[in-house]
Amino acid sequence: MSEFNRSTTRKTSQGIHHIQCKLGLWEVSGNDKNQVNDEAQYYFNQYKLDGEYSEIIGGDSVIDKLMEHNRG
């Protein structure tokens, strides 16, 4: 299972597609499945770069990223 799929939940109701971050950081909804997926991937990647998903997918946490930035 991909990092994106492990970190999100999906549902479709009455033709509206919903993708939500399992951490509650963002949610995307719309009737165009591809557009919703693309937008959700964008948000996921931004938060992933910040280390927000470290508890789900591993890697550096937000604190690790901040400390690394301050050392830089």
ZAMARDREN-492785 format. One record per residue: z, x, y of N, C-alpha, C, O in turn; residue in one letter; residue number from 1. Coordinates in pm, 1 decimal, m for minus. Layout:
N
<site><n_pz>Z</n_pz><n_px>X</n_px><n_py>Y</n_py><ca_pz>Z</ca_pz><ca_px>X</ca_px><ca_py>Y</ca_py><c_pz>Z</c_pz><c_px>X</c_px><c_py>Y</c_py><o_pz>Z</o_pz><o_px>X</o_px><o_py>Y</o_py><type>A</type><seq>NUM</seq></site>
...
This chain:
72
<site><n_pz>0.0</n_pz><n_px>84.2</n_px><n_py>m117.8</n_py><ca_pz>0.0</ca_pz><ca_px>0.0</ca_px><ca_py>0.0</ca_py><c_pz>0.0</c_pz><c_px>88.9</c_px><c_py>124.5</c_py><o_pz>70.9</o_pz><o_px>189.4</o_px><o_py>129.9</o_py><type>M</type><seq>1</seq></site>
<site><n_pz>m79.2</n_pz><n_px>51.5</n_px><n_py>223.0</n_py><ca_pz>m90.7</ca_pz><ca_px>134.3</ca_px><ca_py>343.0</ca_py><c_pz>35.3</c_pz><c_px>125.5</c_px><c_py>429.3</c_py><o_pz>114.2</o_pz><o_px>31.8</o_px><o_py>417.1</o_py><type>S</type><seq>2</seq></site>
<site><n_pz>52.1</n_pz><n_px>223.6</n_px><n_py>515.7</n_py><ca_pz>166.1</ca_pz><ca_px>224.3</ca_px><ca_py>608.9</ca_py><c_pz>165.3</c_pz><c_px>98.7</c_px><c_py>696.3</c_py><o_pz>269.8</o_pz><o_px>39.1</o_px><o_py>722.3</o_py><type>E</type><seq>3</seq></site>
<site><n_pz>46.5</n_pz><n_px>60.1</n_px><n_py>740.7</n_py><ca_pz>31.3</ca_pz><ca_px>m59.5</ca_px><ca_py>822.7</ca_py><c_pz>79.0</c_pz><c_px>m183.2</c_px><c_py>747.3</c_py><o_pz>154.9</o_pz><o_px>m263.8</o_px><o_py>801.2</o_py><type>F</type><seq>4</seq></site>
<site><n_pz>34.9</n_pz><n_px>m197.9</n_px><n_py>623.9</n_py><ca_pz>73.2</ca_pz><ca_px>m315.5</ca_px><ca_py>545.6</ca_py><c_pz>222.0</c_pz><c_px>m317.4</c_px><c_py>511.7</c_py><o_pz>282.2</o_pz><o_px>m424.6</o_px><o_py>505.9</o_py><type>N</type><seq>5</seq></site>
<site><n_pz>281.8</n_pz><n_px>m201.9</n_px><n_py>489.4</n_py><ca_pz>425.8</ca_pz><ca_px>m196.5</ca_px><ca_py>462.3</ca_py><c_pz>508.3</c_pz><c_px>m231.8</c_px><c_py>584.9</c_py><o_pz>623.6</o_pz><o_px>m272.9</o_px><o_py>572.8</o_py><type>R</type><seq>6</seq></site>
<site><n_pz>450.2</n_pz><n_px>m216.0</n_px><n_py>701.9</n_py><ca_pz>523.5</ca_pz><ca_px>m233.6</ca_px><ca_py>827.2</ca_py><c_pz>498.7</c_pz><c_px>m366.8</c_px><c_py>895.7</c_py><o_pz>554.9</o_pz><o_px>m393.3</o_px><o_py>1002.0</o_py><type>S</type><seq>7</seq></site>
<site><n_pz>414.7</n_pz><n_px>m451.4</n_px><n_py>835.6</n_py><ca_pz>378.2</ca_pz><ca_px>m578.1</ca_px><ca_py>898.8</ca_py><c_pz>383.9</c_pz><c_px>m693.7</c_px><c_py>799.5</c_py><o_pz>384.3</o_pz><o_px>m674.0</o_px><o_py>678.0</o_py><type>T</type><seq>8</seq></site>
<site><n_pz>388.4</n_pz><n_px>m813.5</n_px><n_py>854.2</n_py><ca_pz>372.7</ca_pz><ca_px>m934.2</ca_px><ca_py>774.3</ca_py><c_pz>255.4</c_pz><c_px>m1012.4</c_px><c_py>831.0</c_py><o_pz>228.9</o_pz><o_px>m1009.9</o_px><o_py>951.1</o_py><type>T</type><seq>9</seq></site>
<site><n_pz>185.6</n_pz><n_px>m1081.9</n_px><n_py>741.6</n_py><ca_pz>67.9</ca_pz><ca_px>m1160.1</ca_px><ca_py>781.4</ca_py><c_pz>83.6</c_pz><c_px>m1302.1</c_px><c_py>733.3</c_py><o_pz>143.3</o_pz><o_px>m1328.3</o_px><o_py>628.9</o_py><type>R</type><seq>10</seq></site>
<site><n_pz>29.1</n_pz><n_px>m1393.4</n_px><n_py>811.4</n_py><ca_pz>18.0</ca_pz><ca_px>m1530.6</ca_px><ca_py>764.9</ca_py><c_pz>m95.3</c_pz><c_px>m1597.7</c_px><c_py>841.0</c_py><o_pz>m132.8</o_pz><o_px>m1555.2</o_px><o_py>950.3</o_py><type>K</type><seq>11</seq></site>
<site><n_pz>m148.4</n_pz><n_px>m1702.3</n_px><n_py>781.7</n_py><ca_pz>m250.9</ca_pz><ca_px>m1783.4</ca_px><ca_py>845.8</ca_py><c_pz>m205.3</c_pz><c_px>m1927.9</c_px><c_py>839.2</c_py><o_pz>m167.8</o_pz><o_px>m1977.8</o_px><o_py>733.1</o_py><type>T</type><seq>12</seq></site>
<site><n_pz>m209.0</n_pz><n_px>m1993.8</n_px><n_py>952.6</n_py><ca_pz>m166.6</ca_pz><ca_px>m2132.5</ca_px><ca_py>960.7</ca_py><c_pz>m263.1</c_pz><c_px>m2208.2</c_px><c_py>1050.3</c_py><o_pz>m282.3</o_pz><o_px>m2172.5</o_px><o_py>1166.5</o_py><type>S</type><seq>13</seq></site>
<site><n_pz>m322.6</n_pz><n_px>m2311.1</n_px><n_py>996.6</n_py><ca_pz>m416.2</ca_pz><ca_px>m2395.9</ca_px><ca_py>1071.1</ca_py><c_pz>m525.9</c_pz><c_px>m2314.3</c_px><c_py>1138.3</c_py><o_pz>m563.1</o_pz><o_px>m2341.2</o_px><o_py>1252.5</o_py><type>Q</type><seq>14</seq></site>
<site><n_pz>m577.3</n_pz><n_px>m2214.8</n_px><n_py>1067.1</n_py><ca_pz>m687.6</ca_pz><ca_px>m2132.8</ca_px><ca_py>1116.9</ca_py><c_pz>m646.9</c_pz><c_px>m2023.3</c_px><c_py>1213.9</c_py><o_pz>m732.8</o_pz><o_px>m1951.0</o_px><o_py>1264.4</o_py><type>G</type><seq>15</seq></site>
<site><n_pz>m518.2</n_pz><n_px>m2009.6</n_px><n_py>1241.0</n_py><ca_pz>m469.7</ca_pz><ca_px>m1904.9</ca_px><ca_py>1331.0</ca_py><c_pz>m407.7</c_pz><c_px>m1794.6</c_px><c_py>1245.6</c_py><o_pz>m320.8</o_pz><o_px>m1819.9</o_px><o_py>1162.2</o_py><type>I</type><seq>16</seq></site>
<site><n_pz>m453.6</n_pz><n_px>m1673.3</n_px><n_py>1267.8</n_py><ca_pz>m404.9</ca_pz><ca_px>m1556.4</ca_px><ca_py>1194.6</ca_py><c_pz>m292.9</c_pz><c_px>m1490.9</c_px><c_py>1275.1</c_py><o_pz>m303.8</o_pz><o_px>m1473.4</o_px><o_py>1396.5</o_py><type>H</type><seq>17</seq></site>
<site><n_pz>m185.3</n_pz><n_px>m1455.0</n_px><n_py>1205.3</n_py><ca_pz>m69.1</ca_pz><ca_px>m1392.8</ca_px><ca_py>1267.9</ca_py><c_pz>m38.9</c_pz><c_px>m1261.9</c_px><c_py>1194.7</c_py><o_pz>m34.9</o_pz><o_px>m1258.1</o_px><o_py>1071.8</o_py><type>H</type><seq>18</seq></site>
<site><n_pz>m18.2</n_pz><n_px>m1157.4</n_px><n_py>1269.8</n_py><ca_pz>32.2</ca_pz><ca_px>m1031.2</ca_px><ca_py>1214.8</ca_py><c_pz>151.1</c_pz><c_px>m992.5</c_px><c_py>1300.5</c_py><o_pz>142.9</o_pz><o_px>m987.5</o_px><o_py>1423.2</o_py><type>I</type><seq>19</seq></site>
<site><n_pz>262.9</n_pz><n_px>m964.9</n_px><n_py>1232.5</n_py><ca_pz>386.4</ca_pz><ca_px>m934.7</ca_px><ca_py>1303.6</ca_py><c_pz>447.7</c_pz><c_px>m806.1</c_px><c_py>1250.7</c_py><o_pz>448.1</o_pz><o_px>m780.8</o_px><o_py>1130.2</o_py><type>Q</type><seq>20</seq></site>
<site><n_pz>498.5</n_pz><n_px>m726.6</n_px><n_py>1341.0</n_py><ca_pz>572.0</ca_pz><ca_px>m605.5</ca_px><ca_py>1306.7</ca_py><c_pz>702.9</c_pz><c_px>m644.9</c_px><c_py>1239.4</c_py><o_pz>773.0</o_pz><o_px>m733.2</o_px><o_py>1288.8</o_py><type>C</type><seq>21</seq></site>
<site><n_pz>737.0</n_pz><n_px>m581.2</n_px><n_py>1127.9</n_py><ca_pz>862.2</ca_pz><ca_px>m610.2</ca_px><ca_py>1058.1</ca_py><c_pz>984.8</c_pz><c_px>m570.5</c_px><c_py>1139.6</c_py><o_pz>1095.4</o_pz><o_px>m616.1</o_px><o_py>1110.3</o_py><type>K</type><seq>22</seq></site>
<site><n_pz>967.5</n_pz><n_px>m487.2</n_px><n_py>1240.3</n_py><ca_pz>1077.9</ca_pz><ca_px>m446.9</ca_px><ca_py>1326.4</ca_py><c_pz>1092.1</c_pz><c_px>m538.3</c_px><c_py>1448.4</c_py><o_pz>1184.4</o_pz><o_px>m521.7</o_px><o_py>1528.2</o_py><type>L</type><seq>23</seq></site>
<site><n_pz>1001.3</n_pz><n_px>m634.0</n_px><n_py>1462.6</n_py><ca_pz>1007.4</ca_pz><ca_px>m726.7</ca_px><ca_py>1574.8</ca_py><c_pz>959.7</c_pz><c_px>m669.0</c_px><c_py>1706.6</c_py><o_pz>992.4</o_pz><o_px>m722.3</o_px><o_py>1812.7</o_py><type>G</type><seq>24</seq></site>
<site><n_pz>883.2</n_pz><n_px>m561.3</n_px><n_py>1702.1</n_py><ca_pz>838.1</ca_pz><ca_px>m495.5</ca_px><ca_py>1824.9</ca_py><c_pz>716.9</c_pz><c_px>m563.0</c_px><c_py>1887.4</c_py><o_pz>698.7</o_pz><o_px>m555.4</o_px><o_py>2008.9</o_py><type>L</type><seq>25</seq></site>
<site><n_pz>633.7</n_pz><n_px>m628.5</n_px><n_py>1807.5</n_py><ca_pz>512.6</ca_pz><ca_px>m692.0</ca_px><ca_py>1857.1</ca_py><c_pz>464.5</c_pz><c_px>m796.6</c_px><c_py>1757.5</c_py><o_pz>505.5</o_pz><o_px>m796.8</o_px><o_py>1641.4</o_py><type>W</type><seq>26</seq></site>
<site><n_pz>377.3</n_pz><n_px>m885.4</n_px><n_py>1803.8</n_py><ca_pz>311.9</ca_pz><ca_px>m984.9</ca_px><ca_py>1720.7</ca_py><c_pz>176.7</c_pz><c_px>m1016.7</c_px><c_py>1782.8</c_py><o_pz>164.0</o_pz><o_px>m1023.4</o_px><o_py>1905.1</o_py><type>E</type><seq>27</seq></site>
<site><n_pz>76.0</n_pz><n_px>m1036.3</n_px><n_py>1698.7</n_py><ca_pz>m57.6</ca_pz><ca_px>m1069.5</ca_px><ca_py>1745.1</ca_py><c_pz>m102.4</c_pz><c_px>m1195.6</c_px><c_py>1672.0</c_py><o_pz>m83.1</o_pz><o_px>m1208.0</o_px><o_py>1551.0</o_py><type>V</type><seq>28</seq></site>
<site><n_pz>m162.2</n_pz><n_px>m1288.9</n_px><n_py>1745.5</n_py><ca_pz>m212.0</ca_pz><ca_px>m1412.9</ca_px><ca_py>1686.4</ca_py><c_pz>m347.3</c_pz><c_px>m1445.8</c_px><c_py>1746.6</c_py><o_pz>m375.2</o_pz><o_px>m1412.3</o_px><o_py>1861.7</o_py><type>S</type><seq>29</seq></site>
<site><n_pz>m430.7</n_pz><n_px>m1511.6</n_px><n_py>1667.9</n_py><ca_pz>m560.5</ca_pz><ca_px>m1556.3</ca_px><ca_py>1717.2</ca_py><c_pz>m643.9</c_pz><c_px>m1613.6</c_px><c_py>1605.2</c_py><o_pz>m606.9</o_pz><o_px>m1605.7</o_px><o_py>1488.0</o_py><type>G</type><seq>30</seq></site>
<site><n_pz>m757.5</n_pz><n_px>m1671.7</n_px><n_py>1642.0</n_py><ca_pz>m842.5</ca_pz><ca_px>m1732.4</ca_px><ca_py>1540.4</ca_py><c_pz>m947.8</c_pz><c_px>m1637.2</c_px><c_py>1484.3</c_py><o_pz>m1011.3</o_pz><o_px>m1669.2</o_px><o_py>1383.8</o_py><type>N</type><seq>31</seq></site>
<site><n_pz>m967.6</n_pz><n_px>m1523.0</n_px><n_py>1545.5</n_py><ca_pz>m1061.7</ca_pz><ca_px>m1422.7</ca_px><ca_py>1495.6</ca_py><c_pz>m984.8</c_pz><c_px>m1318.0</c_px><c_py>1415.3</c_py><o_pz>m916.3</o_pz><o_px>m1232.4</o_px><o_py>1471.3</o_py><type>D</type><seq>32</seq></site>
<site><n_pz>m997.5</n_pz><n_px>m1326.8</n_px><n_py>1284.2</n_py><ca_pz>m919.2</ca_pz><ca_px>m1240.3</ca_px><ca_py>1194.9</ca_py><c_pz>m941.1</c_pz><c_px>m1092.4</c_px><c_py>1223.3</c_py><o_pz>m845.2</o_pz><o_px>m1015.3</o_px><o_py>1224.6</o_py><type>K</type><seq>33</seq></site>
<site><n_pz>m1065.0</n_pz><n_px>m1051.6</n_px><n_py>1246.1</n_py><ca_pz>m1095.1</ca_pz><ca_px>m910.1</ca_px><ca_py>1271.8</ca_py><c_pz>m1035.1</c_pz><c_px>m863.0</c_px><c_py>1403.6</c_py><o_pz>m982.3</o_pz><o_px>m752.1</o_px><o_py>1412.0</o_py><type>N</type><seq>34</seq></site>
<site><n_pz>m1043.1</n_pz><n_px>m946.1</n_px><n_py>1505.4</n_py><ca_pz>m986.9</ca_pz><ca_px>m909.9</ca_px><ca_py>1635.3</ca_py><c_pz>m834.5</c_pz><c_px>m898.2</c_px><c_py>1627.0</c_py><o_pz>m775.9</o_pz><o_px>m805.8</o_px><o_py>1683.5</o_py><type>Q</type><seq>35</seq></site>
<site><n_pz>m771.1</n_pz><n_px>m991.0</n_px><n_py>1557.1</n_py><ca_pz>m626.4</ca_pz><ca_px>m986.8</ca_px><ca_py>1539.6</ca_py><c_pz>m587.0</c_pz><c_px>m860.0</c_px><c_py>1465.4</c_py><o_pz>m490.8</o_pz><o_px>m793.0</o_px><o_py>1503.0</o_py><type>V</type><seq>36</seq></site>
<site><n_pz>m661.2</n_pz><n_px>m827.0</n_px><n_py>1359.9</n_py><ca_pz>m632.3</ca_pz><ca_px>m706.6</ca_px><ca_py>1282.4</ca_py><c_pz>m649.5</c_pz><c_px>m580.7</c_px><c_py>1367.7</c_py><o_pz>m565.2</o_pz><o_px>m491.0</o_px><o_py>1364.0</o_py><type>N</type><seq>37</seq></site>
<site><n_pz>m758.4</n_pz><n_px>m574.1</n_px><n_py>1444.1</n_py><ca_pz>m782.6</ca_pz><ca_px>m456.5</ca_px><ca_py>1528.9</ca_py><c_pz>m672.1</c_pz><c_px>m438.4</c_px><c_py>1631.9</c_py><o_pz>m625.3</o_pz><o_px>m326.8</o_px><o_py>1654.3</o_py><type>D</type><seq>38</seq></site>
<site><n_pz>m630.1</n_pz><n_px>m548.4</n_px><n_py>1694.9</n_py><ca_pz>m525.2</ca_pz><ca_px>m540.3</ca_px><ca_py>1795.6</ca_py><c_pz>m391.3</c_pz><c_px>m500.1</c_px><c_py>1732.2</c_py><o_pz>m316.3</o_pz><o_px>m420.4</o_px><o_py>1788.6</o_py><type>E</type><seq>39</seq></site>
<site><n_pz>m363.1</n_pz><n_px>m555.7</n_px><n_py>1615.9</n_py><ca_pz>m239.4</ca_pz><ca_px>m521.5</ca_px><ca_py>1545.2</ca_py><c_pz>m238.7</c_pz><c_px>m374.2</c_px><c_py>1505.5</c_py><o_pz>m136.2</o_pz><o_px>m307.1</o_px><o_py>1517.3</o_py><type>A</type><seq>40</seq></site>
<site><n_pz>m352.6</n_pz><n_px>m324.0</n_px><n_py>1458.7</n_py><ca_pz>m362.5</ca_pz><ca_px>m182.4</ca_px><ca_py>1423.1</ca_py><c_pz>m335.7</c_pz><c_px>m94.4</c_px><c_py>1545.1</c_py><o_pz>m269.7</o_pz><o_px>9.0</o_px><o_py>1534.5</o_py><type>Q</type><seq>41</seq></site>
<site><n_pz>m386.9</n_pz><n_px>m135.9</n_px><n_py>1660.3</n_py><ca_pz>m365.3</ca_pz><ca_px>m60.8</ca_px><ca_py>1783.7</ca_py><c_pz>m215.7</c_pz><c_px>m51.8</c_px><c_py>1815.2</c_py><o_pz>m163.4</o_pz><o_px>56.9</o_px><o_py>1839.6</o_py><type>Y</type><seq>42</seq></site>
<site><n_pz>m147.4</n_pz><n_px>m166.4</n_px><n_py>1814.4</n_py><ca_pz>m3.4</ca_pz><ca_px>m166.4</ca_px><ca_py>1843.3</ca_py><c_pz>73.1</c_pz><c_px>m84.9</c_px><c_py>1739.7</c_py><o_pz>161.5</o_pz><o_px>m6.7</o_px><o_py>1774.7</o_py><type>Y</type><seq>43</seq></site>
<site><n_pz>39.4</n_pz><n_px>m103.1</n_px><n_py>1613.3</n_py><ca_pz>105.9</ca_pz><ca_px>m28.2</ca_px><ca_py>1507.3</ca_py><c_pz>92.8</c_pz><c_px>122.3</c_px><c_py>1530.9</c_py><o_pz>191.4</o_pz><o_px>195.7</o_px><o_py>1523.3</o_py><type>F</type><seq>44</seq></site>
<site><n_pz>m28.1</n_pz><n_px>167.4</n_px><n_py>1559.5</n_py><ca_pz>m51.2</ca_pz><ca_px>311.4</ca_px><ca_py>1578.2</ca_py><c_pz>26.0</c_pz><c_px>366.3</c_px><c_py>1697.7</c_py><o_pz>76.3</o_pz><o_px>478.5</o_px><o_py>1692.2</o_py><type>N</type><seq>45</seq></site>
<site><n_pz>36.1</n_pz><n_px>288.9</n_px><n_py>1805.5</n_py><ca_pz>111.4</ca_pz><ca_px>334.4</ca_px><ca_py>1922.7</ca_py><c_pz>259.3</c_pz><c_px>351.7</c_px><c_py>1888.8</c_py><o_pz>319.9</o_pz><o_px>453.4</o_px><o_py>1922.8</o_py><type>Q</type><seq>46</seq></site>
<site><n_pz>316.3</n_pz><n_px>253.1</n_px><n_py>1822.5</n_py><ca_pz>457.9</ca_pz><ca_px>261.8</ca_px><ca_py>1786.2</ca_py><c_pz>481.9</c_pz><c_px>366.7</c_px><c_py>1677.6</c_py><o_pz>586.4</o_pz><o_px>431.8</o_px><o_py>1675.6</o_py><type>Y</type><seq>47</seq></site>
<site><n_pz>386.8</n_pz><n_px>382.4</n_px><n_py>1589.4</n_py><ca_pz>398.4</ca_pz><ca_px>484.7</ca_px><ca_py>1484.3</ca_py><c_pz>404.0</c_pz><c_px>623.9</c_px><c_py>1546.9</c_py><o_pz>483.5</o_pz><o_px>707.7</o_px><o_py>1504.5</o_py><type>K</type><seq>48</seq></site>
<site><n_pz>320.2</n_pz><n_px>649.1</n_px><n_py>1647.4</n_py><ca_pz>321.2</ca_pz><ca_px>778.4</ca_px><ca_py>1716.1</ca_py><c_pz>456.2</c_pz><c_px>807.6</c_px><c_py>1780.1</c_py><o_pz>496.6</o_pz><o_px>923.4</o_px><o_py>1791.5</o_py><type>L</type><seq>49</seq></site>
<site><n_pz>525.6</n_pz><n_px>702.5</n_px><n_py>1821.6</n_py><ca_pz>657.8</ca_pz><ca_px>718.0</ca_px><ca_py>1882.9</ca_py><c_pz>769.5</c_pz><c_px>733.4</c_px><c_py>1779.8</c_py><o_pz>884.1</o_pz><o_px>759.6</o_px><o_py>1816.5</o_py><type>D</type><seq>50</seq></site>
<site><n_pz>737.5</n_pz><n_px>717.5</n_px><n_py>1651.6</n_py><ca_pz>837.4</ca_pz><ca_px>732.3</ca_px><ca_py>1546.3</ca_py><c_pz>913.7</c_pz><c_px>605.6</c_px><c_py>1512.1</c_py><o_pz>1012.3</o_pz><o_px>611.0</o_px><o_py>1438.6</o_py><type>G</type><seq>51</seq></site>
<site><n_pz>869.9</n_pz><n_px>491.5</n_px><n_py>1564.3</n_py><ca_pz>941.9</ca_pz><ca_px>366.1</ca_px><ca_py>1543.5</ca_py><c_pz>948.6</c_pz><c_px>323.4</c_px><c_py>1396.4</c_py><o_pz>1043.6</o_pz><o_px>255.9</o_px><o_py>1356.7</o_py><type>E</type><seq>52</seq></site>
<site><n_pz>850.8</n_pz><n_px>361.2</n_px><n_py>1316.2</n_py><ca_pz>844.3</ca_pz><ca_px>314.8</ca_px><ca_py>1177.2</ca_py><c_pz>899.7</c_pz><c_px>414.6</c_px><c_py>1077.1</c_py><o_pz>874.8</o_pz><o_px>401.0</o_px><o_py>957.3</o_py><type>Y</type><seq>53</seq></site>
<site><n_pz>973.8</n_pz><n_px>514.1</n_px><n_py>1122.7</n_py><ca_pz>1020.6</ca_pz><ca_px>619.9</ca_px><ca_py>1032.8</ca_py><c_pz>1106.0</c_pz><c_px>566.3</c_px><c_py>918.0</c_py><o_pz>1101.9</o_pz><o_px>621.2</o_px><o_py>807.9</o_py><type>S</type><seq>54</seq></site>
<site><n_pz>1182.9</n_pz><n_px>460.9</n_px><n_py>941.5</n_py><ca_pz>1266.2</ca_pz><ca_px>404.9</ca_px><ca_py>834.5</ca_py><c_pz>1183.3</c_pz><c_px>336.6</c_px><c_py>726.8</c_py><o_pz>1227.9</o_pz><o_px>325.0</o_px><o_py>612.7</o_py><type>E</type><seq>55</seq></site>
<site><n_pz>1064.5</n_pz><n_px>291.6</n_px><n_py>761.1</n_py><ca_pz>978.1</ca_pz><ca_px>222.5</ca_px><ca_py>665.5</ca_py><c_pz>882.0</c_pz><c_px>319.2</c_px><c_py>598.2</c_py><o_pz>863.8</o_pz><o_px>314.2</o_px><o_py>476.5</o_py><type>I</type><seq>56</seq></site>
<site><n_pz>819.7</n_pz><n_px>408.3</n_px><n_py>677.2</n_py><ca_pz>713.5</ca_pz><ca_px>493.2</ca_px><ca_py>622.9</ca_py><c_pz>748.5</c_pz><c_px>641.1</c_px><c_py>618.3</c_py><o_pz>670.3</o_pz><o_px>721.9</o_px><o_py>568.2</o_py><type>I</type><seq>57</seq></site>
<site><n_pz>865.8</n_pz><n_px>677.3</n_px><n_py>670.3</n_py><ca_pz>904.2</ca_pz><ca_px>817.9</ca_px><ca_py>673.5</ca_py><c_pz>852.1</c_pz><c_px>887.7</c_px><c_py>797.6</c_py><o_pz>792.9</o_pz><o_px>824.9</o_px><o_py>885.4</o_py><type>G</type><seq>58</seq></site>
<site><n_pz>874.5</n_pz><n_px>1016.7</n_px><n_py>804.1</n_py><ca_pz>830.3</ca_pz><ca_px>1095.2</ca_px><ca_py>918.7</ca_py><c_pz>938.1</c_pz><c_px>1104.5</c_px><c_py>1024.5</c_py><o_pz>1051.6</o_pz><o_px>1061.2</o_px><o_py>1004.3</o_py><type>G</type><seq>59</seq></site>
<site><n_pz>900.5</n_pz><n_px>1162.0</n_px><n_py>1137.8</n_py><ca_pz>994.1</ca_pz><ca_px>1181.7</ca_px><ca_py>1248.0</ca_py><c_pz>1036.1</c_pz><c_px>1048.2</c_px><c_py>1309.1</c_py><o_pz>955.0</o_pz><o_px>956.8</o_px><o_py>1324.1</o_py><type>D</type><seq>60</seq></site>
<site><n_pz>1163.5</n_pz><n_px>1039.0</n_px><n_py>1343.8</n_py><ca_pz>1215.4</ca_pz><ca_px>919.3</ca_px><ca_py>1410.4</ca_py><c_pz>1192.3</c_pz><c_px>930.4</c_px><c_py>1561.4</c_py><o_pz>1144.4</o_pz><o_px>1032.4</o_px><o_py>1610.9</o_py><type>S</type><seq>61</seq></site>
<site><n_pz>1226.4</n_pz><n_px>825.6</n_px><n_py>1631.8</n_py><ca_pz>1216.2</ca_pz><ca_px>826.6</ca_px><ca_py>1777.9</ca_py><c_pz>1301.0</c_pz><c_px>939.4</c_px><c_py>1834.8</c_py><o_pz>1257.1</o_pz><o_px>1010.4</o_px><o_py>1925.3</o_py><type>V</type><seq>62</seq></site>
<site><n_pz>1421.7</n_pz><n_px>956.4</n_px><n_py>1782.7</n_py><ca_pz>1511.5</ca_pz><ca_px>1063.0</ca_px><ca_py>1829.5</ca_py><c_pz>1449.0</c_pz><c_px>1199.6</c_px><c_py>1804.3</c_py><o_pz>1452.7</o_pz><o_px>1286.8</o_px><o_py>1891.2</o_py><type>I</type><seq>63</seq></site>
<site><n_pz>1391.3</n_pz><n_px>1218.6</n_px><n_py>1685.1</n_py><ca_pz>1323.8</ca_pz><ca_px>1345.5</ca_px><ca_py>1654.5</ca_py><c_pz>1212.2</c_pz><c_px>1372.5</c_px><c_py>1754.3</c_py><o_pz>1197.4</o_pz><o_px>1484.4</o_px><o_py>1803.4</o_py><type>D</type><seq>64</seq></site>
<site><n_pz>1133.6</n_pz><n_px>1269.2</n_px><n_py>1784.0</n_py><ca_pz>1020.9</ca_pz><ca_px>1285.0</ca_px><ca_py>1877.7</ca_py><c_pz>1070.5</c_pz><c_px>1321.2</c_px><c_py>2017.8</c_py><o_pz>1011.8</o_pz><o_px>1406.5</o_px><o_py>2084.4</o_py><type>K</type><seq>65</seq></site>
<site><n_pz>1179.2</n_pz><n_px>1256.1</n_px><n_py>2062.7</n_py><ca_pz>1233.3</ca_pz><ca_px>1285.6</ca_px><ca_py>2195.0</ca_py><c_pz>1288.3</c_pz><c_px>1427.4</c_px><c_py>2202.4</c_py><o_pz>1268.5</o_pz><o_px>1497.2</o_px><o_py>2301.9</o_py><type>L</type><seq>66</seq></site>
<site><n_pz>1357.3</n_pz><n_px>1469.5</n_px><n_py>2097.2</n_py><ca_pz>1413.3</ca_pz><ca_px>1604.8</ca_px><ca_py>2096.0</ca_py><c_pz>1300.8</c_pz><c_px>1708.0</c_px><c_py>2094.1</c_py><o_pz>1309.9</o_pz><o_px>1811.3</o_px><o_py>2160.4</o_py><type>M</type><seq>67</seq></site>
<site><n_pz>1195.5</n_pz><n_px>1680.3</n_px><n_py>2018.8</n_py><ca_pz>1080.2</ca_pz><ca_px>1769.2</ca_px><ca_py>2012.0</ca_py><c_pz>1013.9</c_pz><c_px>1780.0</c_px><c_py>2149.1</c_py><o_pz>975.3</o_pz><o_px>1888.7</o_px><o_py>2191.9</o_py><type>E</type><seq>68</seq></site>
<site><n_pz>1001.3</n_pz><n_px>1666.7</n_px><n_py>2217.3</n_py><ca_pz>941.2</ca_pz><ca_px>1663.0</ca_px><ca_py>2349.2</ca_py><c_pz>1024.1</c_pz><c_px>1743.8</c_px><c_py>2449.4</c_py><o_pz>968.6</o_pz><o_px>1817.2</o_px><o_py>2531.1</o_py><type>H</type><seq>69</seq></site>
<site><n_pz>1155.1</n_pz><n_px>1730.3</n_px><n_py>2443.1</n_py><ca_pz>1244.6</ca_pz><ca_px>1801.6</ca_px><ca_py>2535.2</ca_py><c_pz>1245.0</c_pz><c_px>1951.4</c_px><c_py>2510.8</c_py><o_pz>1266.8</o_pz><o_px>2029.4</o_px><o_py>2603.5</o_py><type>N</type><seq>70</seq></site>
<site><n_pz>1220.7</n_pz><n_px>1992.7</n_px><n_py>2385.7</n_py><ca_pz>1214.6</ca_pz><ca_px>2135.9</ca_px><ca_py>2353.7</ca_py><c_pz>1084.2</c_pz><c_px>2197.4</c_px><c_py>2402.2</c_py><o_pz>1077.3</o_pz><o_px>2315.5</o_px><o_py>2436.2</o_py><type>R</type><seq>71</seq></site>
<site><n_pz>978.0</n_pz><n_px>2111.3</n_px><n_py>2404.3</n_py><ca_pz>842.8</ca_pz><ca_px>2155.4</ca_px><ca_py>2434.6</ca_py><c_pz>827.4</c_pz><c_px>2223.7</c_px><c_py>2562.5</c_py><o_pz>716.9</o_pz><o_px>2265.0</o_px><o_py>2597.6</o_py><type>G</type><seq>72</seq></site>
